[in-house]
Amino acid sequence: MRYSYRTSGTCSRQIDFDINDNIITNVTFYGGCPGNLAAIAKVVEGKTVEEIETWFKDIKCGTKPTSCSSQLAIAVRKAYNELKEKLG
């Protein structure tokens, strides 16, 4: 399932990714720092929601209360919960 998440409090505006069961693939960030976000997308390719949360959940960007990677952790959890609810 393709999922889109509108970020909050970051330079990136949106994150799109595929979620199949608990596995995340094809992550694309819109806006933000292209090099760093391309690297994050490669690192998380094929990883589980839990792995992504463990690595990125509480990362801050400078004085901001969140970061693009932290927003990704929020997004994958939200998508996973919605998928579980949808499938019962």
N, C-alpha and C positions, 0 to 999 in steps of 0.2 A: 504494500500500500504506500503510495506517495503521500507525504505529509508536509505541510507548510506551516511555519511558525513565525509570527511577527515578534521580533525582539523588542526589548524595552531597556532603555538606559545604556545602549551601546552604539558604536558607530555603524555596525551592520544593521540593516533594516529587517532582514528576513533570512530564515534558514529553511531550506528544503532538503528532504532526505527520504529514503525508502526505509520502511520498517517491515520486516518479515519475521513473525514470531517475536523474538527478543533481539534480533540482529539488525544493526543499522548499516546501510550502504548508501552510496551515491549522495554524499552530503555536499550541498552547495550553499555558500554564504553570499548574500547580496549586500554590498557596501562593506565598510571596514578595511582592515589592512590585508590586501590580497595575498601577500607572501605568507604571513602568519596563519591566515585562515585556510589557505590551500594546504599548509602543513597539517593543521588540525584535522581537516577532512581526510587526509591520507592516514593519519594515525588512528582514527576511529573506524576506518573502513573494516567492516566485518566484525566489529566488537559488539558486545551486549550493552543493553541499557545500564546495567549495574556497573560494568567496567567504566563506561563514560561518566557516570555519576561519581564514582570513586575518584577518578582522575581530575575532573573539572568542576565539580559542584560549587565549591566555595572560592574560586579564583576571582580576584578583583583586578580591575584595570586602572592603575593609578589611584586616584581618589574616588573613582566611581564605585558604587556598592556592588557592581556585577562586572561581567566581562562577556565577550562573545562566546568563549568556551563554556562559561557558566550558563549562559543562555541556551547553549546546545544541550547541556545536561538537563535543564528544565524542560526543553522541547521534547527530548526523547522519552522522558518519563511521562509527560502529558500524552504523547502519541501512544505509548505502550498501554497506559491506563485506558485510554479511549478505545484502543483496539481490543483489549480484554473485555471491556464492557459491551462492545458491539458484538463480539463473538460468543459472549455468555460464558 
